Amino acid sequence: MTVKLSILAICLGLLVAVVNLIALLAPEPVKAFARKFSRNTAIGYVLMIIGTIWFLYNVSIESLADFESMKKFLFGLFIAISIGTCIFVKDFLAVRGLAIIMLLLGKLMVDSARWVDTEWRLVMVIWAYVMIVGGMWLTVSPWRWRDFINYSTATPQRHRVFSAIRLAFGVLVAVLGFVVF
């Protein structure tokens, strides 16, 4: 599955920009939500369901002849792993679900940027690889998300700086989507 890079850049850029604009305008509620996110099992269930469905979709459209006969078994296995994770690994479930989404989104971004003929596509590709590495890292050590949130929101100035940088990056990506891609 691929999406036009321009649409993907606009959507992701605006999402990042809006979230961080809200973080700048209403820092206290955003900080409170961010600090509770890691242990929020309800959000974790939603992210795990989205991640599982998205992953199963990717498997369903994959055409590897060697695995064609095993697809039904693999579907069952992946669903069982997702359900098992939701039941037995509730600690940091939201971060684990976020990590899955980051990995899948990174794949989508790289696939979408593959045939775009401009060097600006590297902004999306580098961002995708940062998300992929971050997703792998958070899968292995999800408590690092909590540590990062606590660090980035420790002081009001640090929170503003991180939010402003992410806001500027979101605007850059959205502008690239509108103008370049």
SELODO-975334 format. One line per 2 residues: number of its first residue (from 1); their letters; for each residue y, z, x of C-alpha. Coordinates in nm, 2 decimals. Layout:
! SELODO-975334
NUM	a	Y Z X ~ ...
This chain:
! SELODO-975334
1	mt	0.00 0.00 0.00 ~ 0.34 -0.09 0.13
3	vk	0.69 -0.06 -0.02 ~ 0.99 -0.26 0.09
5	ls	1.15 -0.07 0.38 ~ 1.49 -0.10 0.22
7	il	1.38 0.08 -0.10 ~ 1.19 0.34 0.10
9	ai	1.48 0.41 0.33 ~ 1.72 0.44 0.04
11	cl	1.50 0.68 -0.15 ~ 1.41 0.89 0.15
13	gl	1.76 0.89 0.29 ~ 1.91 0.99 -0.04
15	lv	1.65 1.26 -0.09 ~ 1.72 1.41 0.25
17	av	2.09 1.38 0.20 ~ 2.10 1.54 -0.15
19	vn	1.87 1.83 -0.05 ~ 2.08 1.91 0.25
21	li	2.41 1.87 0.06 ~ 2.28 2.13 -0.19
23	al	2.18 2.35 0.11 ~ 2.54 2.32 0.24
25	la	2.70 2.39 -0.10 ~ 2.46 2.67 -0.22
27	pe	2.31 2.81 0.10 ~ 2.18 3.14 -0.04
29	pv	1.95 3.01 -0.31 ~ 1.83 2.73 -0.08
31	ka	1.75 2.99 0.20 ~ 1.57 3.21 -0.05
33	fa	1.36 2.92 -0.18 ~ 1.29 2.80 0.17
35	rk	1.18 3.14 0.29 ~ 0.94 3.18 -0.01
37	fs	0.80 2.82 0.01 ~ 0.53 2.89 0.26
39	rn	0.35 3.14 0.04 ~ 0.42 2.97 -0.30
41	ta	0.07 2.88 -0.43 ~ 0.20 2.70 -0.74
43	ig	0.38 2.45 -0.52 ~ 0.08 2.44 -0.30
45	yv	-0.15 2.33 -0.58 ~ 0.10 2.06 -0.68
47	lm	0.13 1.93 -0.33 ~ -0.24 1.94 -0.27
49	ii	-0.30 1.74 -0.60 ~ -0.04 1.48 -0.50
51	gt	-0.18 1.46 -0.15 ~ -0.54 1.43 -0.27
53	iw	-0.46 1.16 -0.53 ~ -0.25 0.96 -0.27
55	fl	-0.52 0.99 -0.01 ~ -0.79 0.88 -0.25
57	yn	-0.58 0.59 -0.35 ~ -0.55 0.49 0.02
59	vs	-0.93 0.52 0.05 ~ -0.99 0.31 -0.26
61	ie	-0.78 0.02 -0.14 ~ -0.92 0.03 0.21
63	sl	-1.17 -0.26 0.27 ~ -1.40 -0.14 0.55
65	ad	-1.73 -0.31 0.49 ~ -1.92 -0.03 0.68
67	fe	-1.80 0.23 0.44 ~ -1.80 0.04 0.11
69	sm	-2.14 0.18 0.00 ~ -2.02 0.53 0.09
71	kk	-1.69 0.53 -0.10 ~ -1.83 0.73 -0.40
73	fl	-1.97 0.99 -0.17 ~ -1.65 1.01 0.03
75	fg	-1.44 1.05 -0.29 ~ -1.66 1.34 -0.40
77	lf	-1.64 1.49 -0.05 ~ -1.26 1.46 -0.04
79	ia	-1.21 1.61 -0.38 ~ -1.44 1.90 -0.30
81	is	-1.25 1.96 0.02 ~ -0.92 1.96 -0.17
83	ig	-1.06 2.20 -0.44 ~ -1.22 2.42 -0.18
85	tc	-0.89 2.44 0.01 ~ -0.71 2.55 -0.31
87	if	-0.97 2.82 -0.38 ~ -1.05 2.95 -0.03
89	vk	-0.75 2.88 0.18 ~ -0.46 2.99 -0.04
91	df	-0.27 3.13 0.26 ~ 0.01 2.89 0.34
93	la	-0.13 2.64 0.08 ~ 0.22 2.49 0.02
95	vr	0.26 2.42 0.39 ~ -0.08 2.26 0.41
97	gl	0.00 2.04 0.11 ~ 0.33 1.95 0.26
99	ai	0.15 1.86 0.59 ~ -0.08 1.62 0.39
101	im	0.22 1.46 0.22 ~ 0.40 1.43 0.56
103	ll	0.09 1.25 0.71 ~ 0.06 1.01 0.42
105	lg	0.44 0.94 0.40 ~ 0.44 0.87 0.77
107	kl	0.16 0.61 0.72 ~ 0.36 0.45 0.44
109	mv	0.68 0.44 0.65 ~ 0.50 0.28 0.95
111	ds	0.32 0.03 0.72 ~ 0.65 -0.06 0.55
113	ar	0.84 -0.11 0.88 ~ 0.57 -0.32 1.04
115	wv	0.71 -0.66 0.95 ~ 1.08 -0.59 0.94
117	dt	1.26 -0.79 1.20 ~ 1.53 -0.56 1.33
119	ew	1.53 -0.29 1.60 ~ 1.68 -0.05 1.34
121	rl	1.33 -0.02 1.19 ~ 1.25 0.21 1.49
123	vm	1.46 0.48 1.32 ~ 1.21 0.49 1.04
125	vi	0.91 0.45 1.27 ~ 1.02 0.73 1.50
127	wa	1.09 0.95 1.20 ~ 0.74 0.86 1.07
129	yv	0.57 0.96 1.40 ~ 0.77 1.28 1.41
131	mi	0.64 1.36 1.06 ~ 0.29 1.26 1.15
133	vg	0.29 1.49 1.46 ~ 0.45 1.76 1.25
135	gm	0.20 1.72 0.98 ~ -0.09 1.75 1.22
137	wl	0.08 2.05 1.38 ~ 0.14 2.22 1.05
139	tv	-0.22 2.15 0.94 ~ -0.35 2.35 1.25
141	sp	-0.08 2.62 1.24 ~ 0.09 2.64 0.91
143	wr	0.27 2.97 0.99 ~ 0.49 2.77 1.22
145	wr	0.68 2.63 0.91 ~ 0.77 2.99 0.82
147	df	0.88 3.06 1.17 ~ 1.09 2.74 1.18
149	in	1.25 2.83 0.84 ~ 1.32 3.18 0.95
151	ys	1.48 3.05 1.28 ~ 1.69 2.78 1.11
153	ta	1.82 3.01 0.84 ~ 1.87 3.32 1.06
155	tp	2.25 3.29 1.06 ~ 2.48 3.12 0.82
157	qr	2.62 2.90 1.10 ~ 2.27 2.79 1.21
159	hr	2.18 2.71 0.86 ~ 2.50 2.50 0.82
161	vf	2.44 2.31 1.15 ~ 2.08 2.23 1.07
163	sa	2.17 2.12 0.71 ~ 2.46 1.91 0.84
165	ir	2.25 1.73 1.09 ~ 1.98 1.65 0.83
167	la	2.25 1.54 0.58 ~ 2.40 1.30 0.84
169	fg	2.05 1.17 0.92 ~ 1.97 1.12 0.55
171	vl	2.30 0.93 0.51 ~ 2.22 0.71 0.81
173	va	1.88 0.62 0.67 ~ 2.02 0.54 0.33
175	vl	2.29 0.33 0.48 ~ 2.03 0.14 0.68
177	gf	1.84 0.08 0.36 ~ 2.14 -0.06 0.19
179	vv	2.29 -0.26 0.47 ~ 2.02 -0.35 0.74
181	f	1.68 -0.35 0.58
